[in-house]
Amino acid sequence: MIIFLKPEEQHQHKNGGGWVANTVTIDDSVYVAPYAQVSGDARVYGDARVYGNAQVSGNAQVSGDARVSGNAQVSGDAQVSGNARVSGNAQVSGDARVYGDAQVSGNARVETPLFIQGTRHAVNNSKHGYLSIGCITLTFKEWKKQYRAIGKKQGYTAKQIKEYGAIIALATKIGK
């Protein structure tokens, strides 16, 4: 999502000339390249760099020696820190964290992982298109087919099996 700011809502950052919303907290040591944008209530600090057509928005934070470049977008409450790199058309959003020497590039998307605590086990999307319930990881399709049998084998009550069926349906609908 490209964010266009009204002229009265932004200014050019003195270090690089990129566009920064008046609501943003940004250190003088930060570099924002001429076509980059930082908006919302974002914080960019340390020796962080925002290059190219990259955008940092929402409540996102970019810190340390982190670099956001290309057409990359960091939004929501996401944090990019340390020596992390987000580049290309990559998107980091939600409550996602990219840190250390991590690199997110190309058309990659890093989003807040789905996590639902059931009565017996937690359910989370361990990777795109997969759910982990307890220590069992299967595709959405496999869970839809097998959740009743797995629940019985694991000693779930009929009520718990129904609960996990509903959680699996919700996770499949969300589609992470």
Order of alpha helices (4+ residues) and beta strands (2+ residues): beta-beta-beta-beta-beta-beta-beta-beta-beta-beta-beta-beta-beta-beta-beta-beta-beta-beta-beta-beta-beta-alpha-alpha
